[in-house]
Amino acid sequence: MNTRTDTRPNIVLLFPDQWRHDALSVLGHPVAETPFLDQIAHQGVRFTSAYSPAPTCIATRASLATGCSPNTCGRIGYRDFVPWTYPDTFMRLLRDGGYQTLCAGKTHFHPARARLGFEELALYEVEWQTPGEPSDYHRFLLRETGGRVQDSATTHDSNSMHAVPWTHDENLHATNWTVGAALEMLERRDPQRPFFLQVCPHRPHPPFDPPLAWFERFANAELPDPPVGDWATEGGHPATTIDAYGGQVPKKTFDRNRRAYYAQLAHLDNQFCRLWRFLKGRKLLANTWIFFMSDHGEFLGDHHLFRKTAPFEGAAHIPLLVKAPDGADVPRDVACDVPLTVADLAPTFLDIAGIPAPAAMEGRSLLPHVAAPGAAPPPHEFVHIEHAPKWQAVTDGKAKYVWDSQQGREWFFDLVADPQERHDLSRDPDAAPRVSVWRDRLVAILARRPEDGLVEDGRLVPGKTFAAVKPGLAGSV
């Protein structure tokens, strides 16, 4: 008998690490196979102009938790081992508002076992980031295999671009464990309370280690040539390290890596479907919202680049799918092009729960755009992307201005005509008025931060860098 009196909806956030915006078969990608996520897209809303505000793990996850920009969070780049002490995370507000808050997988908090509002946490974290304190996944591997099987991210560089297919029992893989841990939490959840569940697989973040059966499915996949812009002249040199941010690798290696990446996505899609089947079997879909988003993308060789940090599309543009509960009176199988970032998820979750968002939250609820895609005013005219020590950008999903503060170099792209950023228009006389408008938008943002010294007399100042962590801001908002 269901004795639940709090009938507010449940919320599930599927939040993998390093999933490109375009890598969904529902978008017509020539290699990706994502039938479950395609189903979610057909049953909900595809947000086509979602961006990472700082295209690496830590800064974006702080923005997600707080609903604020990286600058407000005090994390504008990648720096480990800085404590997270934010008082008003959406998880804590949901918990204090009556939700059971659950998380399985990677958080990138510090210390790693900080909860920040999660009542339960089944932790995955790469071992070098938790010295002397193995995560729950690594304890599981040790318990199940006596140390005979180790995480690929332990035995290989965790940013390596080289494929290392998983040849062990698939049930021991980190992705399977993460989803399994989420299912265990749901099995023992409090049935009298609504729940928020965040599922955070570490993959498809490198190393690319799909289970062998999934890797073999893509072994002969035909791959399109990656886009290489007319501006991408610096990456033509050979990559000399396995964790390079750019360069060229032998075609055989390069293609194997890309196939392994898409195999990872297919494996993840299959595991997400496993979670959905659980929800369906427990008749929970009628009262559960499902969100799918990633923290940032993966260049995967675009413009001779790998990994992330730079604000070009492969790393900064991310997917967002939102499915309302079954039976909700909202449009289905639609696209919405309003510009947004991960910071907009926090107020959206609170809106679903009927909990007021703190005034300090800079994100805006996306529920009006689920209810009436294209009809409600956009949450932002454009979004700001940055990453220490030098990257700055502004975009609305239709145009993008990029600035390298260290070198003073700028780029401008018409994303409608050129979605893969093949042509830099920053020096095109015909584009000069548009470039000026977008440059001024970035100037207006950075002028409010005189401590960074990036703007003087209304102009961008080249030759400057900025810190990954802002003193006095990294602990709270």
N, C-alpha and C positions, 0 to 999 in steps of 0.2 A: 504494500500500500504506500502510495506517495503522500507523505505528510508535509511536503514543502509548502510553506506559506509565502516565501519571497519568490515571486514569479518573474523577476527580472531576467533578461536573457543571459545565457552563458556566452563567453567570448573565447575563441581559439585564435592565436597568432602563430602562424607557421613562418619562421624567421631564419632561413638558412644563411650561410656566410658566403658571399662572393658570387651570387647568381646574377648573370647579365640580364638586362632589361629585355633583350630581344630573343632570349633562348627559351621560347615556348612554342610548341608546334601550332597552337591556336593562332599565333601571329604569322604563320607561314614560314617559320624558320626551316631551312632545307635539311637540317641534321637533327635538331632537338626532337625528342619523343616524350611528350608530357601529357598523356591522355587524362590523368586525374585532374591536373591543374587546368587543362583545357575545359573539363567539365565544370569546374568552379567558375571559370571565366564565362561560360555559356549561361550559367545560373546566376551570375551577378554582374558586377561592374568592373571593367578594366580601366584603370587609371593610367593613361599613356604618357603623362608628363611628371612622373615621380622621380625625385632626385635624392641622392645622398648628400647631406649638407657638408660632409667632410669624408671623402672616400677612403677611409680605412675603418677598422673595427671599433676602436675604443671611443673615438670622438662621436661617431654616429650612434653608438649604443647609449652614450650619455645623453645625446639629444633625444633619442627614443624614450628613455626613462623619464626625463624631465619635461619633455614637450617644449624645449628651448633650443635656441641656436647654439652651435659650438662655442661661439664667443661668450655667450651668457653662461654656458656650462663651464667655461674656462679650459676646454679641451679642443684645440684646433688642429690636432695632428696626433701622431702615434707616439705615446710614451707610456711604458709599463710602470707598474708598482707605485702609482699615485693613488692614495686612498679615495674611495667613493663615499662621501658622507652627505649626499643630497637628501634634504628633509622631505621634499614633496614629490617623490616619484609617483607615477600613476599607479604603480603596483601597491604602494603603501596607502594611497587614497582609496583604491578599490577595496583593499583589505579592511581598512577602517570603516568603509562604507558598507560592509557586510558580505563582500565577495571572498571566496576561498581562492587564494592566489598560488598558482603552481608553475614551476619552471623545470624543464628538462633540457639539458644540453649546455651550450656555451653561453656565458654571460660576459666575460672579460672584465668583471668587477675586480677591484682590489680592496681588501684581501679577497681571494677567489671565492671564499664561502660566505662573503657578505650577502645578506638577503635583500636589503633595500625595499622590503615590503612583500617579498615572496614568503609564504608560509612554508612551502616545501620546495626543495631544490635538489634535483638529481644532476650533479655537476659533471660536465665534460670540460676539461681545459688541457691544453698541451702541457706536458710534464715540466718543461723548463720554466713555465710561468708559475708553477706551484711547487717550488723546491721543498722536498721533505714532506709534502702534503699531497699525496696522489689524489686525483679527482675520483669521483665515484666510478667512472668508466674504467679507469686504470686499476682500481681495486677489484672491479668485476673481472677484468682480464686475468689478473694475478690469481684470483680465487678459482676461476674456471679452468685455467690452463697451467697454473703453477709457474708462470713466467715463460712458458714456451712460445706464446704468441704475444707480440707487442704491437702497439699502435704504430701505424706507418708514420705518423707525425713525430714519433719518438725515434724511430730507426732511420728516418730520412729527414732532410731539412723541411721544416713546416711551411716554407715558401718555395720549395723546389718546383720548377716547371717540368720535371721529368716524371712520366707515368710509372707507377708501381702497382699494378693490379693486385688486389687482395686475394690471396690464394687459400686462405683459411675458411673455416665454416662461416658462411655469411651472417649467421646469428651473432657472431663475435664482432662484426664490423661496428664502428662507432655510430654510424647512421642507424642501423637496426637497434643498437642498444638505446640510443636516444629516444626513438619512437616507442620502444618497449617500456622504457622508464616512464614516459608520459602515460601510457596505457595503465601501468600499475597505479599511478597517482589517481587516474580516473576511476579505477576499480575501487579504491578505498576513500573516495572523496566523501565529503559531508553531503548527504542527499537533501538536506534542508536548506542549503545555501546555493546561490548561483556561483559558478566558478569562472575564473580567468586562467587559461592555460597558455603558456608561451613555450613553443617547441623550437629549439635552436640547434639544429645540426651544425657541426663544424664544417662539413662539406657543403658545397663543392670547393671550398678553400683548399689549396694545395696542402700536402702532396696529393696528386690526383691518383686515388687508390680505389677505383670502383671494384666491387667483387668481380672475379674473373668471368663469370657467366655474363655479366652486364658489359664488361669490356669487350668480350668476343662479339656481342651483338653489333658493336660499332666498328669492328676491326677493318671492315672494307667499305665503310661509309664514304661516299663522295663528299669532299669538302670544298666549299667555295674559297676562293682566294680572299684573304683578309683585306679590308680597306686600307690603303696607304695614301695619306693625303699628299697634296702637292707641296705641303709645308713640312712633311716628316722627313727631314734630311739628316737628323742627328742619330737615328737608330739603324743606319745601314751597316754598322760595324758588327763583327761577330760578338755574340754574348760569351763572356769568358768565365762567368760563374753560374752555378745552377739556380741561383735565386735572383738573377738579374732583373732590373726594372725595364730593360730594353735591349735591343740588339737582334741579331739573326742567329738562328740555330739551324743545323742541318735539316733539310726538308723531312727526312724520315722521322727524326725525333720530333720535329714540330708537329707533324700530322698525327703522330701517336699521342702526343700530349693533348691535342684538340679533341681527338676521338675519346680519350679517357675523360676529359671534362664533360662531354655530352653523355657519356656512360654514367658518370656520377649523377647528372641531372635526372636521367631516366630511373636510376636506382632510388634517388630521393623521392621522385614522383610516386613510385611504387610504394614506398614506405608511408608517405603522406596518405595514400589511398587506404593503407592498413588502418590508420587512425580514423579516417572517415568511416570505414566499415564498422569500427567499434561504435562510433557515435550513432550511426544508423541503426545498428543492432540494439542499442539501448534506447532507441526512439528519442534521441536528444537533438536531432537536426531541426525539429520544429521550433526549438527555442535556443538556437545557438548561431551566433555570428562566426564566420570564418574569414580570416584575413591571411593573405600570403604576400610577403614582402621580403626583400633582402637588405642587408646593411650597405652594400655597395656591389659593384660589378667586378668584372675581370677583363682586362684588355685582350688577352688570348691572342696576342700578335697584331692587333689593330695598330697601324701606324708604327710598326716595329716596337710596340710596347708590351710589357707584361705586368701582371699584378694590378696595382691601383695607385691611388694618391692624386694623380693628375685629373683635372675636371673635364676630360673629354668623355664622350658618350659611353664607351665601353666600361669605364669604371664608375662614372658618376650617375648615369641613368639607370634606374632600378625598376623592377616590376612591382605592381601593386594590384592585387585582385581582392575584391570584397564581395562576399556572399551573405545576404541577409538570411534570417531563419526561414525555413520552408513555410510557405503560406503568407509571408509578409507581402503587403501590397506595395511593391516597389518594382521598377523596371528590371528586366533581365536581359542578359546577353547584349549589353550596351557598352560603349566606350565613353570616357570622359577625359577631356584634355586639360583640365585645370592644373596649373603648376603647384606642386606640393613637395614636402620633404617628410622624412620619418618623424619629425617633431609634431606633425599633424595627427599622428596616431594616438598620442596620449589624450588630448582633449576629445578625440572621437570615442575612445573607450569609456571615458568618464561620461560623455553624453549618452551613450548606450545605457550606462548604469544609473543615470539620473543623478549624478554627483557633480556639483559645480566645479569647474576647473579653476585653479588659483589664478589670480590676476597676473601673476608673473609668467604664466605659460604663454609662449609666443606662437605656438601652433594653433590651428583652428580646426574645429570639428568638420569631418567630411560627410556627416550624415545628410546634410542638405543635398549633397551631390550624388549620394546613393538614391535618395528619394526622387530627385529630379535632375539627372545628369544633363548638364548644359543649360539649365534654367536658372540655378542659383548663382549669385555673384561669386567669382572665384575667391578662394581663401587668401590668395596673394596675387598681386599683379605679376610678380616674377619671384624667383627664389635665388638665394645667395649660396654659393658653394666656395669653400676654402679648405686649404690644407697646408699646414706648416711644412717647410719653412718659407714657401714662396708662391703657392698657387691661389689665385682668386678668380672667381667667375660669377656671372649672373645670367639667368636664362628664364624663359617662360615656356620652354619646350618647342618654340617655333624659331627662336633666334638665340644665339649664345655669344657672349663676349668673355674672353679668357685673357688673363694678365699674369705674367710671370714677374713678380715683384723684384726678384733678384736681378734678372737680366733686363727688365723693362720691356720685354717682348709682349706683343699682344696678338690675339687671333679673333676673328669674327666669322661666325657660320650662320648661314640661312638653313635651319634644320628642316624646313618644309621642303625646299628644293634639294637639299643635300643632307639627309639624315645621318649619313656615315661620316660627315665632316671631312670630306675629301678636298674641299676647296676653301682656302682661307681668303676671306674677302677684306681683311683689315686694311689692305693697301689699295683696294679697288676704289677709284675715285667715285664711281657710281654708288658705292655703299657707304661713302664717308658720312652722310647725314645720319644713317642708322648707327654706324659705329660710334658717333659722337653721343647719341642719345643713350646707348647702352654703357659707354664709358662713364658718362655722368651719373648713371644709376649706381655704378660701383663706387664712384667718388663720394656720393652722398652717404653710402653705408660706412665707408672707411673713415670719412671725416668725423663721424661720431666716436671714433676710437683714436684720439690724438696720441695716446700712449704708444701706439704702434708706429707712428711716424710715416705712414704710407701715403698721406695726403698733405700737401702744403699749398696754400693759396688756390685751393680749388683744383689742384692738379695731382695726378698720381706721381709718386716719387720713386724712380727706379733705384736699384742698388740696395734695396732694403730686404730684410727677412723678418720673420716674426716667429714667436716661440710656440711649440706644441702645447704647452700648458701655461696658462696665465696665472701669475702669482696672485693669491688672494681670491681667486674665483673657482679653483678646481674642486673645492670642497662643498660648495652649496650654491643654491640659486636664490 
